[in-house]
Each structure stands twice: as C-alpha cells, then as structure tokens.
Amino acid sequence: MFRKVTMAVAALTLTAALAAGPVLAKPVVIKFSHVVAENTPKGQMANKFKDLIAERLGDKVVVEVYPNSQLFSQNKVLEAILLGDVQMSAPAMSVFGRYTKQLELYDLPFLFKDIDAVNRFQASEAGQGMMMSMEKKGLIGLGYLHNGMKQLSSSKPLQVPADASGLKFRIMSSDVLAAQFKAIKATPLKKPFSEVFTLLQTRAIDGQENTWSNIYSKKFFEVQPYITESNHGLLDYMIVTSTEFWMGLDDALRTEIKKALDEAIVFGNQVAAEKSDTDKQKIIDSNRCKILELSPEERAQWVEIMKPVWGKFEKKIGKDLIDAAYSANN
Ligand code: SIN
C-alpha cells in the first residue's frame, strides 16, 4: 500500500515537473546600491549597466539598481557588499578609509588640475594597482568613474579662505576632507549625503562641497545663496564588489559582466563631462544663487592654505603615490 502511494506521488511530481517545462538555473542577481539621483553620472552609469546586462545576458544575470540611498548610505554599503546583501556599488573615494588609506589620495585638495590628469593617473600602473588595495579585506575595484570637480556652496560669499573661518561644512567621512576644512579654520561635520539638503535648509550647517551635478540634482542650490567655483577637489568613484562574489562567478560570465560594466563606465564618464557644464548652467539659469569666480590671486590663497594637508597624509597614502598622481598633471 505504502509503495503504491509513494509511486503515485512520484508520478504526479514528474507530471507536474514536465508540465512546468525544463528546470532553469536561477539568474545571478547583482544588486547595485548607490546614493545619488538617477539623472547623475553614477545614476546613469548604473542604469546603462543594467540595460546592457538585460540585453546581452538577460536569462543569466539580472541587475537591480537601488538609487537615492534607498538601501544603504555610502558608509554602510561596503559592509553590505561583504555580507552579500548587495553585490556592487560605486562609493566616492572618500568613504574607503576603513579598508584602505591609499584611496584618500583622491581627496587631497588641488591634486589634479582637471579630469584629463585624473584619467592619465588612473590608467597608469599605480592607478590601476589601487583597485586591488582592498583585496585582503575582501573587496575589489572593477573600475573608476568620474563625477567632476567639487565646488564650495555656502550661506555666505566665500571669496578667500578667511571668509570660511568659523563656518560649519558637511563632509563625507574622510579624514583628509576634515583636515582640509580645519586648514581654513572651519568646522567639518561628517554626515550622510541623504541628510545634506535638510541640514542646509534648516541652517544646521553653513555649507558643503560638491560637484555641479550633485548640487543640481539634490537641489542644494535652492537652499544655498552662494557657490564658489573653486574646483578645489575631485569627486570620483570606484565601482566595487566582493572578492567572494566576483571570483565565485563562472569565468565566461565574469568576462561578459566586466565588458558591460566597462562600457557603462565609458558612458557614465561622458555624462559626467557633459553635466559639469549643463548642470552648472541650469543652476545659473535658475537665478536661485550667485556663482562666485576666483581671481588667480584669490585662488592662490586657497591653494596655499589647503595644500599643506598633503604633508599630513603623506605617510598613510604613500609619497610615491602622491608624486605619481601629481605628475599626471603634466
Ligand atoms: C556621491 O556622489 O555618491 C555622494 C557625494 C557626497 O556624499 O557628497
């Protein structure tokens, strides 16, 4: 009797399985978490990656993009990647301090004169090597992505460094950025990106530093009457994943995913270059705030007061690395 029932159940299971069609392997899911708006270089790069993967590997890999800090802040996302809660992100270089000191290089004020210099450095052996600087901690860099040069926004006009004395500025969680604001006798406050608008609106802080596209997409210009076009620093990203996830992929699939990611990065960098101009223009056109330019003499004052920060971090970052990055300007 028992045997008959067992056989009947087995037959039913087989019939149901055949009716359902062949058993398909579950696609690999890549959750890509980031903190900025979708219409930014990073937002558009992530969406492009998602589309390319859907087009080419639709049945094998699915990319899910979570923008606007929906899942994790930049400070929490690296831990989330290590725990396998998400598989990829592209945090700003400023938030990797717990995993590597090398990437703090990118926060040094007035290090790169423009994005071409950044490209030259990142293509060099030293620049490429930095992507493996967190390997022992379980993270690997898959590529660099630009946003642009940072500007200073504030509740009062900042023409020379003395104007910033005593003011409170929001920064990302980077000791280099903290030292940069202390150098101008201002108070740096490490706060998540998602809180910046409210902190500015309520006047809990006086200012912040960011790129034109972040100032525009997060509407900081609506609550900051002045933006100084200082180009004093760089906002750049590293696309990261966990070694465990990446090396666990089938070789051919990993190659295809990397190819799509590289193409998405090229696209994201084009968006970044365009947005540095167009989002600045949109802010000007809004008539909501005044853009201040620096004369060569004024700019020299900012350089003179901020550049000594390099010396403080030379040991941690590595003087060779700083020299290599600086020489990419020529
Ligand atoms: C980002 O661009 O990812 C965030 C920048 C910031 O926190 O200021």
Boltz pocket constraint, residues with backbone or C-beta under 6 A from the ligand:
constraints:
  - pocket:
      binder: B
      contacts: [[A, 35], [A, 36], [A, 42], [A, 90], [A, 91], [A, 92], [A, 147], [A, 172], [A, 191], [A, 192], [A, 193], [A, 209], [A, 210], [A, 214], [A, 235]]
      max_distance: 6.0
